[in-house]
Amino acid sequence: MSATAVRSEYASLLTSTLPSVIRSEAENERHIAMLEEIDRKGKRMSAAERRMAQLLTLLIEDFEEQHYALKAAGPVEVLSELMLANDLKQKDLLDVFGTPSIVSEVLGGKRRLTTEHIRRLSHRFHVSPEVFF
C-alpha cells in the first residue's frame, strides 16, 4: 500500500473515531474499546490501523498514568504491606529485628531500617532489598 493510501486510510480512521486527549473514565473506556477492536485484527491489521493503535495506546497510557499512578511507598509502607499480605503481626518479626521494641519503633517510623534489617527482610519475604529504599 502506498504512503498516500495509508495516510488516506488513517485520516478516515481519525475522522470516524475522533480520538482525543482523554479527560474522563467514560472517554478512557471508549478509547480502550476502540483499541481492543483494532487489536482483534491481529496480523490482518493495516498500516493505518497500526498507527491508530499507537495513538490510542499513547492517549490511554497518558490518562492512566495521571489517574492511576501508584504512589511511591516508603520502607515502612512496604513492610506493612508485606506483613498484611503474609498475615503477620509485629511479634512474627522478632527474628528479623531482635526485640519487640525495635519492631514497634520501625513500624512507628521512629527508627530506620538498618542494612542488616533490610537483608533479613528481603530474605524473609523473598523480595529484592531495593523495595526497602
C-alpha positions in Angstrom: 0.0 0.0 0.0 1.4 3.4 -0.9 2.1 6.1 1.7 -0.7 8.2 0.3 -3.2 5.4 0.6 -2.0 4.8 4.2 -2.4 8.5 5.0 -5.9 8.5 3.4 -7.0 5.4 5.4 -5.5 6.9 8.6 -7.3 10.2 8.0 -10.5 8.2 7.5 -10.0 6.3 10.8 -9.3 9.6 12.6 -12.5 11.1 11.3 -14.6 8.2 12.1 -13.3 7.6 15.7 -12.3 11.1 16.7 -9.6 10.1 19.3 -8.7 13.0 21.6 -7.0 13.7 24.9 -8.9 11.6 27.5 -10.5 13.6 30.3 -12.9 11.1 31.9 -13.3 7.5 32.8 -16.0 7.1 30.1 -13.7 8.5 27.4 -11.0 6.2 28.6 -13.3 3.2 28.3 -14.3 4.3 24.8 -10.7 4.6 23.7 -9.9 1.2 25.2 -12.8 -0.3 23.3 -11.6 1.2 20.0 -8.1 -0.2 20.7 -9.4 -3.6 21.5 -11.4 -3.7 18.3 -8.3 -2.8 16.2 -6.2 -5.3 18.2 -8.6 -8.2 17.4 -7.5 -7.9 13.8 -4.1 -9.2 14.8 -1.8 -9.7 11.7 -4.6 -8.5 9.4 -4.2 -5.0 10.8 -3.4 -2.4 8.2 -0.6 0.1 8.5 -3.2 2.8 9.2 -4.8 0.7 11.9 -1.3 0.2 13.5 -0.8 3.9 13.6 -4.3 4.4 15.1 -3.5 1.7 17.7 -0.2 3.5 18.6 -2.1 6.8 19.0 -4.8 5.2 21.2 -2.2 3.5 23.3 -0.5 6.8 24.0 -3.7 8.5 24.9 -4.8 5.7 27.2 -1.4 5.4 28.9 -1.3 9.2 29.4 -4.7 9.2 31.1 -4.0 6.1 33.2 -0.6 7.4 34.4 -2.2 10.6 35.6 -5.2 8.9 37.2 -3.9 5.5 38.4 -0.2 6.1 39.1 1.0 4.3 42.1 2.4 6.5 44.8 5.9 5.7 45.9 5.9 3.7 49.1 8.4 4.1 51.8 10.2 1.3 53.6 7.6 1.2 56.4 4.7 1.1 54.0 6.3 -1.8 52.1 7.0 -3.7 55.3 3.4 -3.1 56.5 2.0 -4.4 53.2 4.2 -7.4 53.3 3.1 -8.2 56.8 -0.5 -7.8 55.8 -0.1 -10.0 52.7 1.5 -12.7 54.8 -0.9 -12.3 57.8 2.0 -11.4 60.2 1.9 -9.5 63.4 4.8 -7.5 64.9 5.8 -10.4 67.1 6.3 -12.5 64.0 9.3 -10.3 63.0 11.3 -10.8 66.2 13.7 -13.0 64.2 14.5 -10.0 61.9 14.6 -7.2 64.5 15.6 -8.9 67.7 13.3 -7.2 70.1 9.6 -6.1 70.2 10.6 -2.5 70.9 12.7 -2.3 67.7 9.9 -3.8 65.6 7.5 -1.2 67.2 9.9 1.7 66.6 10.5 0.7 62.9 6.8 0.3 62.2 6.0 3.5 64.0 8.5 5.4 62.0 10.7 6.2 65.0 13.6 4.1 63.8 15.0 3.5 60.3 15.7 0.1 58.9 19.4 -0.9 59.1 21.3 -2.7 56.4 21.0 -5.9 58.4 17.2 -5.5 58.8 16.9 -5.0 55.1 19.0 -8.0 54.3 16.9 -10.2 56.7 13.6 -8.8 55.4 14.5 -9.3 51.8 15.4 -12.9 52.6 12.3 -13.5 54.7 9.9 -12.1 52.1 11.9 -13.2 49.0 12.0 -9.7 47.7 14.8 -7.5 46.4 16.4 -5.3 49.1 15.7 -2.4 46.7 12.0 -2.4 47.8 13.0 -1.0 51.2 14.9 2.0 49.8 
